[in-house]
C-alpha cells in the first residue's frame, strides 16, 4: 500500500460497556519516530479481551480490542529499523503484533 493512498480513517471494535462492542471509525494516528503503523489484516481474541467483555475486571472500558494481530507495515518511524529479534523491517513487510511493555507506565 502506497503511503499516499492510506485511508484517513480505520474501523475499530471498541468495548464500550459490559458485553457491548461498538464499531467506530477513527482517524488514523500520526506516528512518532519510535512507532509503526500496521494495516491489520487479522487479529486474535486475547484472554484479556474475553475477561473485559464479561465484566471489566481490569477497569479498561472503553478499550479498543484486538491487540494480537497480523498485517502489513504501511509506515515506519525514523528510529525503527529492526524488530525485537534484530530482523530488519521495511514498509510492505508482513508482521505479527503483540505487546511489549515500555516500562514507562504502570499498565503492565
C-alpha positions in Angstrom: 0.0 0.0 0.0 1.4 3.4 -1.0 1.6 5.8 1.9 -0.1 8.5 -0.2 -3.1 6.1 -0.7 -3.6 5.4 3.0 -7.2 6.0 4.1 -7.8 8.8 6.6 -9.8 6.5 9.0 -9.9 2.9 10.2 -12.7 0.8 11.6 -12.1 -0.2 15.2 -14.0 -2.5 17.6 -14.4 -0.8 20.9 -15.7 -2.4 24.0 -17.9 0.4 25.4 -19.6 -1.5 28.3 -20.2 -4.9 29.7 -20.9 -7.2 26.7 -21.3 -4.2 24.5 -19.0 -3.7 21.4 -19.3 -0.8 19.0 -17.7 -0.5 15.6 -16.3 3.1 15.2 -14.4 4.8 12.5 -11.4 6.6 14.0 -8.9 8.9 12.3 -5.6 7.2 11.7 -2.9 8.5 14.1 0.2 10.2 13.1 3.0 8.0 14.3 6.1 9.2 16.1 9.7 8.3 15.4 9.5 5.2 17.5 6.3 3.7 16.2 5.0 1.5 13.3 1.7 1.9 11.5 0.3 -1.5 10.5 -2.6 -2.3 8.3 -4.3 -5.0 10.4 -5.4 -8.0 8.3 -6.4 -10.4 11.1 -6.4 -10.4 14.9 -7.0 -12.9 17.6 -9.1 -12.7 20.7 -6.9 -12.3 23.7 -7.9 -13.7 27.1 -7.9 -10.2 28.5 -10.4 -9.2 25.8 -12.7 -12.0 27.0 -12.4 -11.0 30.6 -13.1 -7.4 29.8 -16.1 -8.4 27.7 -17.6 -10.4 30.5 -17.2 -7.7 33.2 -14.3 -5.3 33.0 -12.2 -6.7 35.9 -9.2 -4.6 35.0 -11.1 -1.3 34.5 -10.1 -0.8 30.9 -13.5 0.1 29.4 -13.7 1.8 26.9 -10.9 -0.1 25.2 -10.0 -1.0 21.6 -9.9 -4.8 21.2 -7.6 -7.0 19.2 -4.0 -6.2 20.1 -2.8 -9.7 18.9 -2.8 -9.1 15.2 -1.0 -9.6 11.9 -0.8 -7.3 9.0 1.4 -5.2 6.7 3.7 -2.3 7.7 2.5 0.8 6.0 4.6 3.4 7.8 7.8 3.3 9.9 9.0 5.9 12.4 12.6 7.0 11.5 14.0 5.2 14.6 12.5 1.9 13.7 14.9 -0.2 11.6 14.6 -3.7 13.2 12.1 -5.8 15.1 12.7 -7.1 18.7 14.7 -10.1 17.3 17.0 -7.9 15.2 15.4 -8.6 11.8 15.4 -5.6 9.5 12.0 -4.0 8.9 10.6 -2.2 5.9 7.3 -0.8 4.6 5.5 -3.7 3.0 6.7 -6.3 5.4 4.2 -8.7 7.0 4.4 -8.8 10.7 2.7 -10.2 13.8 1.9 -7.6 16.5 1.9 -8.0 20.3 2.5 -6.1 23.4 5.9 -5.4 24.9 5.8 -3.2 28.0 7.6 0.1 27.6 8.4 0.2 31.3 7.4 3.9 31.4 3.8 3.4 32.7 2.0 1.2 35.2 -0.3 -0.5 32.8 1.8 -3.6 32.5 
